[in-house]
């Protein structure tokens, strides 16, 4: 069986660089800027676009997960999709950034909702098998955290790439034309990453040879009945909603409250540099500790720093934003890292209970619920902005500015508090996982 060297982990993480880079352009630029400022959609309709994609994901994510569990292509369940879907990724992403020659709101909404749904489906075909390979390639409790750290670091570089979207579009043309050209460049690079991922990834023959006993419906019932998975899902969703709200609201926060839209990319870059710098610390800190404990510590830090953001004023010196905002990043790194490292342990527990390896189904459900919760959070935030009188083409009222400030600070903090509460009493500790692995090792092969 191939060894997961640091070089292989780094190359495998390019899949997260690609996927998260694409997703980050949608949350940081496409939704809060391109649809509002370039396309001209009202905030409520712009926030509804990803919800349409989530309806599609409700079917495609679990089905793709179960399909990749049950069906092998030339003896492999996951890796072939990296080659199948890489070109459609580039094409569908470019289509997202076309702007129609109309100002009719419902026409614009229907086109962008359809384009978003197409891209979301292509990402499902890539990311569900990709994520399902993580617990298969790394079986050890700490080795999973190590591999996931590489993936999270690459994901942050993906966010950095997303921050280049607006400047690159400005270099390549005016308005929608510039964004379309920039999207083509992004799409080609993102597609190329999957060729490298295919080259270093591997599957375990003893997993691929397992017979699948449960159908899709029965399998989904079993997954949702898994108590530890339900608790982990609640933990993860609370953190991801916080992440998504920060991503969606920081640009309006800097544009309309602080009044310096041009600082957004620079502050975010500083934020992401601190996230990457924090990952080795959290990896070292997690050695010998339960992952749920690390999650709580990171959440508490981020929550406290998040509340400070509400105090930010337009007349603050610029340097203060380059200090306060990156302080959030230390806790952010742990909240983003630990749940994915915990998911592989839950899958091992399921293997012990059912005798099946269902990484695909678990990752499919996990990913769909994450997308749905994030989309709902952004939709509600944008809807509240609309109700508060927010308008992209005029002076903001005091109510709309207060809404921007509150949802950029206290909104994420609330969901972090919810995540901490759900973590209390998490049963799958380090000791429990060691026991599970010992029993799986001693169990006769089916």
C-alpha positions as CSV (number, residue, x, y, z in Angstrom):
1,X,0.0,0.0,0.0
2,X,1.5,3.4,-0.9
3,X,2.8,5.6,1.9
4,X,1.3,9.1,2.4
5,X,4.4,11.2,2.3
6,X,4.3,15.0,2.8
7,X,4.8,15.5,-0.9
8,X,1.8,13.3,-1.8
9,X,-0.4,15.0,0.8
10,X,0.5,18.3,-0.7
11,X,-0.4,17.2,-4.2
12,X,-3.6,15.5,-3.1
13,X,-4.6,18.8,-1.4
14,X,-4.7,20.4,-4.8
15,X,-8.2,19.0,-5.1
16,X,-9.2,21.2,-2.1
17,X,-7.4,24.1,-3.6
18,X,-9.5,23.7,-6.8
19,X,-12.8,23.0,-5.1
20,X,-12.6,25.6,-2.4
21,X,-11.2,28.2,-4.8
22,X,-14.2,27.8,-7.0
23,X,-16.6,27.8,-4.0
24,X,-14.9,30.8,-2.4
25,X,-15.3,32.9,-5.6
26,X,-19.0,32.2,-5.4
27,X,-19.3,33.2,-1.7
28,X,-16.8,36.1,-1.7
29,X,-17.3,37.7,-5.1
30,X,-20.1,36.1,-7.1
31,X,-22.9,36.4,-4.6
32,X,-22.1,39.7,-2.8
33,X,-20.6,41.6,-5.7
34,X,-21.1,40.1,-9.2
35,X,-24.8,39.3,-8.9
36,X,-25.6,42.6,-7.1
37,X,-23.2,45.1,-8.7
38,X,-22.6,43.7,-12.2
39,X,-25.7,41.6,-13.0
40,X,-28.1,43.9,-11.0
41,X,-30.1,41.3,-9.0
42,X,-31.9,42.4,-5.9
43,X,-30.3,41.0,-2.7
44,X,-33.2,38.7,-2.0
45,X,-33.1,37.1,-5.4
46,X,-29.3,36.9,-5.3
47,X,-29.5,35.1,-2.0
48,X,-32.0,32.7,-3.4
49,X,-29.7,31.6,-6.3
50,X,-27.6,29.2,-4.1
51,X,-30.8,27.8,-2.5
52,X,-31.9,26.5,-5.9
53,X,-28.5,24.8,-6.2
54,X,-29.1,23.2,-2.8
55,X,-32.4,21.6,-4.0
56,X,-30.4,19.9,-6.7
57,X,-27.7,18.9,-4.2
58,X,-30.4,17.3,-2.0
59,X,-30.5,14.5,-4.7
60,X,-27.0,14.6,-6.2
61,X,-24.8,14.6,-3.2
62,X,-26.2,11.5,-1.4
63,X,-26.7,9.7,-4.7
64,X,-23.1,10.4,-5.8
65,X,-21.8,9.3,-2.5
66,X,-23.7,6.0,-2.5
67,X,-22.9,5.4,-6.2
68,X,-19.2,5.8,-5.6
69,X,-19.5,3.4,-2.6
70,X,-21.2,0.7,-4.7
71,X,-19.9,1.0,-8.3
72,X,-16.3,0.4,-9.3
73,X,-14.9,1.6,-12.6
74,X,-12.0,-0.6,-13.7
75,X,-11.7,-1.7,-10.1
76,X,-11.8,1.8,-8.5
77,X,-14.7,3.6,-6.8
78,X,-13.4,7.2,-6.4
79,X,-10.4,8.1,-8.6
80,X,-12.0,7.8,-12.1
81,X,-14.3,10.8,-11.4
82,X,-11.3,13.1,-11.1
83,X,-10.7,12.6,-14.8
84,X,-14.4,12.5,-15.8
85,X,-15.4,15.8,-14.4
86,X,-12.4,18.1,-14.6
87,X,-13.2,19.5,-18.1
88,X,-16.9,20.1,-17.2
89,X,-15.7,22.0,-14.2
90,X,-13.9,24.6,-16.3
91,X,-16.8,25.0,-18.7
92,X,-19.6,25.2,-16.0
93,X,-17.6,27.7,-13.9
94,X,-17.1,30.0,-16.9
95,X,-20.8,29.9,-17.6
96,X,-21.5,31.2,-14.1
97,X,-19.9,34.6,-14.9
98,X,-21.8,35.4,-18.1
99,X,-24.2,38.4,-17.9
100,X,-27.3,38.4,-20.1
101,X,-28.3,41.5,-22.2
102,X,-31.4,42.1,-20.1
103,X,-32.4,43.7,-16.8
104,X,-35.5,41.6,-16.3
105,X,-35.1,40.2,-12.8
106,X,-36.7,36.9,-13.2
107,X,-34.8,36.1,-16.4
108,X,-31.5,36.9,-14.7
109,X,-32.5,34.9,-11.7
110,X,-33.4,31.8,-13.7
111,X,-30.2,31.8,-15.7
112,X,-27.9,32.2,-12.8
113,X,-29.8,29.7,-10.7
114,X,-29.5,27.2,-13.5
115,X,-25.8,27.9,-14.0
116,X,-25.2,27.6,-10.3
117,X,-27.0,24.3,-10.2
118,X,-24.9,22.9,-13.1
119,X,-21.6,23.9,-11.5
120,X,-22.8,22.5,-8.1
121,X,-23.5,19.1,-9.8
122,X,-20.1,19.0,-11.4
123,X,-18.4,19.8,-8.0
124,X,-20.5,17.0,-6.4
125,X,-19.1,14.5,-8.9
126,X,-15.5,15.6,-8.0
127,X,-15.6,16.4,-4.4
128,X,-17.7,13.6,-2.9
129,X,-15.3,10.9,-4.1
130,X,-12.4,13.1,-3.3
131,X,-13.4,13.6,0.3
132,X,-14.4,9.9,0.6
133,X,-10.9,8.9,-0.1
134,X,-9.5,10.8,2.9
135,X,-10.4,8.2,5.7
136,X,-9.5,5.4,3.3
137,X,-6.0,6.8,2.5
138,X,-5.3,7.8,6.2
139,X,-6.6,5.4,8.8
140,X,-4.8,6.6,11.9
141,X,-6.5,9.1,14.3
142,X,-3.6,11.6,14.1
143,X,-2.7,10.8,10.5
144,X,-6.2,11.9,9.4
145,X,-5.8,15.2,11.2
146,X,-2.4,15.6,9.4
147,X,-3.9,14.9,5.9
148,X,-6.8,17.2,6.7
149,X,-4.4,19.9,7.7
150,X,-2.9,19.8,4.3
151,X,-6.3,19.9,2.7
152,X,-7.4,22.9,4.8
153,X,-4.2,24.7,4.0
154,X,-4.8,24.2,0.3
155,X,-8.4,25.3,0.8
156,X,-7.1,28.6,2.3
157,X,-4.9,29.1,-0.8
158,X,-8.0,28.6,-2.8
159,X,-9.7,31.4,-0.9
160,X,-6.6,33.6,-1.7
161,X,-7.0,32.7,-5.4
162,X,-10.7,33.7,-5.1
163,X,-9.6,37.1,-3.8
164,X,-7.7,37.7,-7.1
165,X,-11.0,37.4,-9.0
166,X,-12.0,41.0,-8.9
167,X,-8.5,42.4,-9.7
168,X,-8.0,39.9,-12.5
169,X,-11.4,40.7,-14.0
170,X,-10.5,44.4,-13.9
171,X,-7.3,43.7,-15.8
172,X,-9.0,41.6,-18.5
173,X,-11.9,43.8,-19.4
174,X,-14.8,46.0,-18.2
175,X,-17.7,44.7,-16.3
176,X,-19.1,41.2,-17.1
177,X,-16.7,40.7,-20.0
178,X,-13.7,40.9,-17.6
179,X,-15.3,38.5,-15.2
180,X,-16.1,36.0,-17.9
181,X,-12.4,36.0,-19.1
182,X,-11.1,35.8,-15.5
183,X,-13.5,32.8,-14.9
184,X,-12.1,31.0,-17.9
185,X,-8.6,31.3,-16.5
186,X,-9.7,30.1,-13.1
187,X,-11.6,27.2,-14.6
188,X,-8.7,25.9,-16.6
189,X,-6.3,26.0,-13.6
190,X,-8.9,24.4,-11.3
191,X,-9.5,21.6,-13.8
192,X,-5.7,20.9,-14.2
193,X,-5.4,20.3,-10.4
194,X,-7.5,17.2,-10.6
195,X,-5.1,15.6,-13.0
196,X,-2.4,15.9,-10.4
197,X,-4.8,14.6,-7.7
198,X,-5.5,11.5,-9.8
199,X,-1.8,10.8,-10.1
200,X,-1.0,10.6,-6.3
201,X,-4.2,9.2,-4.9
202,X,-4.9,5.5,-4.2
203,X,-7.6,3.2,-3.0
204,X,-7.5,0.2,-0.7
205,X,-8.4,-3.1,-2.5
206,X,-9.9,-4.5,0.7
207,X,-12.4,-1.6,0.8
208,X,-13.2,-1.6,-2.9
209,X,-14.0,-5.3,-2.8
210,X,-16.7,-4.9,-0.1
211,X,-20.2,-5.8,-1.2
212,X,-22.8,-3.1,-0.6
213,X,-25.8,-4.5,1.1
214,X,-28.1,-1.5,1.8
215,X,-29.9,0.4,-0.9
216,X,-29.9,4.2,-1.1
217,X,-33.0,4.8,1.0
218,X,-32.1,2.2,3.6
219,X,-28.5,3.5,3.7
220,X,-29.7,7.1,4.2
221,X,-31.9,6.0,7.1
222,X,-29.0,4.2,8.7
223,X,-26.8,7.3,8.3
224,X,-29.3,9.6,9.9
225,X,-29.9,7.1,12.7
226,X,-26.2,7.2,13.6
227,X,-26.2,9.3,16.8
228,X,-22.5,10.2,16.6
229,X,-22.9,11.4,13.0
230,X,-25.9,13.5,13.9
231,X,-24.0,15.2,16.7
232,X,-20.9,15.8,14.5
233,X,-23.2,17.2,11.8
234,X,-24.6,19.7,14.2
235,X,-21.1,20.7,15.3
236,X,-19.9,21.1,11.8
237,X,-22.9,23.0,10.5
238,X,-22.7,25.5,13.3
239,X,-19.1,26.3,12.4
240,X,-19.7,26.4,8.7
241,X,-22.7,28.7,8.9
242,X,-20.4,31.1,10.9
243,X,-17.7,30.8,8.1
244,X,-20.2,31.4,5.3
245,X,-21.8,34.4,7.0
246,X,-18.3,36.0,7.5
247,X,-17.5,35.2,3.8
248,X,-20.8,36.8,2.6
249,X,-20.9,39.8,4.9
250,X,-17.3,41.1,5.1
251,X,-17.4,42.7,1.6
252,X,-20.6,44.6,2.3
253,X,-19.2,45.5,5.7
254,X,-16.0,47.1,4.3
255,X,-17.9,48.6,1.4
256,X,-20.9,50.2,3.1
257,X,-20.0,50.5,6.8
258,X,-16.2,51.1,6.7
259,X,-16.4,52.8,3.3
260,X,-13.2,51.3,1.9
261,X,-14.1,48.5,-0.4
262,X,-10.5,48.4,-1.7
263,X,-9.3,47.2,1.7
264,X,-11.4,44.0,1.5
265,X,-8.9,41.9,-0.5
266,X,-5.9,43.1,1.6
267,X,-7.6,42.4,4.9
268,X,-8.8,39.0,3.7
269,X,-5.3,38.2,2.5
270,X,-3.9,39.0,6.0
271,X,-6.7,36.9,7.5
272,X,-5.8,33.9,5.4
273,X,-2.1,34.2,6.0
274,X,-2.8,33.9,9.7
275,X,-5.1,30.9,9.1
276,X,-2.4,29.1,7.3
277,X,0.1,30.0,10.0
278,X,-2.2,28.7,12.6
279,X,-2.7,25.2,11.1
280,X,0.6,23.8,12.1
281,X,-0.1,25.0,15.7
282,X,-3.5,23.3,15.8
283,X,-2.0,20.1,14.3
284,X,0.7,20.0,17.0
285,X,-1.8,21.0,19.7
286,X,-4.2,18.2,18.7
287,X,-1.6,15.5,19.3
288,X,-2.7,13.5,22.3
289,X,-6.0,15.5,22.7
290,X,-9.5,14.8,21.6
291,X,-10.6,16.5,18.4
292,X,-13.8,17.8,20.0
293,X,-11.8,19.6,22.7
294,X,-9.6,21.3,20.1
295,X,-12.8,22.4,18.3
296,X,-14.2,24.0,21.4
297,X,-11.0,25.9,22.2
298,X,-10.8,27.3,18.7
299,X,-14.5,28.2,18.7
300,X,-14.3,30.2,22.0
301,X,-11.4,32.2,20.7
302,X,-13.1,33.0,17.4
303,X,-16.4,33.9,19.1
304,X,-14.7,36.4,21.4
305,X,-12.8,38.0,18.5
306,X,-15.9,38.1,16.3
307,X,-17.8,40.2,18.9
308,X,-15.1,42.8,18.7
309,X,-15.8,43.3,15.0
310,X,-19.1,45.1,15.9
311,X,-17.1,47.8,17.6
312,X,-15.2,48.7,14.3
313,X,-15.8,52.3,13.2
314,X,-15.2,54.0,9.8
315,X,-12.7,56.4,11.4
316,X,-10.5,53.7,12.8
317,X,-7.0,53.8,11.4
318,X,-6.5,51.3,8.5
319,X,-3.8,49.4,10.4
320,X,-6.4,48.4,13.1
321,X,-8.4,46.3,10.6
322,X,-5.2,44.5,9.7
323,X,-4.8,43.6,13.3
324,X,-8.4,42.9,14.5
325,X,-9.7,40.9,11.5
326,X,-6.8,38.5,11.3
327,X,-7.2,37.8,15.1
328,X,-10.4,35.9,14.1
329,X,-8.3,33.6,11.9
330,X,-6.6,31.7,14.8
331,X,-9.9,30.2,16.0
332,X,-11.3,30.0,12.4
333,X,-8.5,27.6,11.5
334,X,-9.5,25.1,14.2
335,X,-13.2,25.3,13.5
336,X,-12.7,24.7,9.9
337,X,-10.2,21.8,10.4
338,X,-11.5,19.5,13.1
339,X,-14.9,18.4,12.0
340,X,-13.5,16.9,8.7
341,X,-10.8,15.1,10.7
342,X,-13.6,13.8,13.0
343,X,-15.7,12.5,10.1
344,X,-13.4,9.6,9.2
345,X,-13.6,8.4,12.8
346,X,-17.4,8.3,12.6
347,X,-17.1,6.3,9.4
348,X,-14.9,3.7,11.2
349,X,-17.6,3.5,13.9
350,X,-20.2,2.9,11.2
351,X,-18.0,0.2,9.7
352,X,-17.9,-1.6,13.0
353,X,-21.7,-1.4,13.3
354,X,-22.7,-2.3,9.8
355,X,-19.7,-4.1,8.2
356,X,-19.8,-1.7,5.2
357,X,-17.4,1.1,4.1
358,X,-19.7,4.0,3.3
359,X,-17.3,6.9,3.0
360,X,-19.1,8.2,-0.1
361,X,-22.6,8.2,1.4
362,X,-21.4,9.9,4.7
363,X,-19.5,12.5,2.8
364,X,-22.4,13.0,0.4
365,X,-24.8,13.7,3.3
366,X,-22.3,15.8,5.2
367,X,-21.5,17.9,2.2
368,X,-25.2,18.4,1.2
369,X,-26.2,19.5,4.7
370,X,-23.2,21.8,4.8
371,X,-24.2,23.4,1.5
372,X,-27.8,23.7,2.5
373,X,-27.1,25.3,5.9
374,X,-24.6,27.8,4.3
375,X,-27.0,28.7,1.6
376,X,-29.8,29.2,4.1
377,X,-27.6,31.4,6.2
378,X,-26.6,33.6,3.3
379,X,-30.2,33.8,2.0
380,X,-31.5,34.8,5.4
381,X,-28.7,37.4,5.8
382,X,-29.4,38.9,2.3
383,X,-33.1,38.8,2.9
384,X,-32.7,40.7,6.2
385,X,-30.5,43.3,4.3
386,X,-33.4,43.7,1.8
387,X,-35.9,44.1,4.6
388,X,-33.7,46.6,6.3
389,X,-33.7,48.8,3.2
390,X,-30.3,47.9,1.8
391,X,-29.8,49.1,-1.8
392,X,-26.6,48.8,-3.9
393,X,-27.4,51.9,-5.9
394,X,-28.1,54.4,-3.2
395,X,-27.1,55.8,0.2
396,X,-27.7,53.2,3.0
397,X,-30.1,54.0,5.9
398,X,-29.0,53.6,9.5
399,X,-31.1,50.4,9.7
400,X,-29.4,48.8,6.7
401,X,-25.9,49.8,8.1
402,X,-26.8,48.3,11.5
403,X,-27.9,45.1,9.8
404,X,-24.6,44.8,7.9
405,X,-22.6,45.3,11.1
406,X,-24.7,42.9,13.1
407,X,-24.6,40.1,10.6
408,X,-20.9,40.5,10.0
409,X,-20.2,40.2,13.8
410,X,-22.8,38.9,16.1
411,X,-24.4,36.6,13.5
412,X,-21.4,34.3,13.2
413,X,-20.7,34.6,16.9
414,X,-24.2,33.2,17.7
415,X,-23.7,30.1,15.6
416,X,-20.2,29.5,17.1
417,X,-21.9,29.4,20.5
418,X,-24.4,26.9,19.2
419,X,-21.5,24.7,17.9
420,X,-19.8,24.8,21.3
421,X,-23.1,23.6,22.9
422,X,-23.4,20.7,20.5
423,X,-19.9,19.6,21.2
424,X,-20.6,18.9,24.9
425,X,-20.5,15.2,25.6
426,X,-19.3,14.2,22.1
427,X,-18.8,10.4,22.5
428,X,-16.2,9.5,19.9
429,X,-13.0,10.3,21.8
430,X,-9.5,9.3,21.0
431,X,-9.7,6.3,23.4
432,X,-13.0,5.2,21.8
433,X,-11.6,5.4,18.3
434,X,-8.5,3.3,19.3
435,X,-10.9,0.7,20.6
436,X,-12.8,0.7,17.3
437,X,-9.7,0.3,15.2
438,X,-8.5,-2.6,17.4
439,X,-11.9,-4.4,16.9
440,X,-11.9,-3.7,13.1
441,X,-8.4,-5.1,12.8
442,X,-9.3,-8.2,14.7
443,X,-12.5,-8.8,12.8
444,X,-12.5,-11.5,10.2
445,X,-12.8,-10.2,6.6
446,X,-16.4,-10.7,5.3
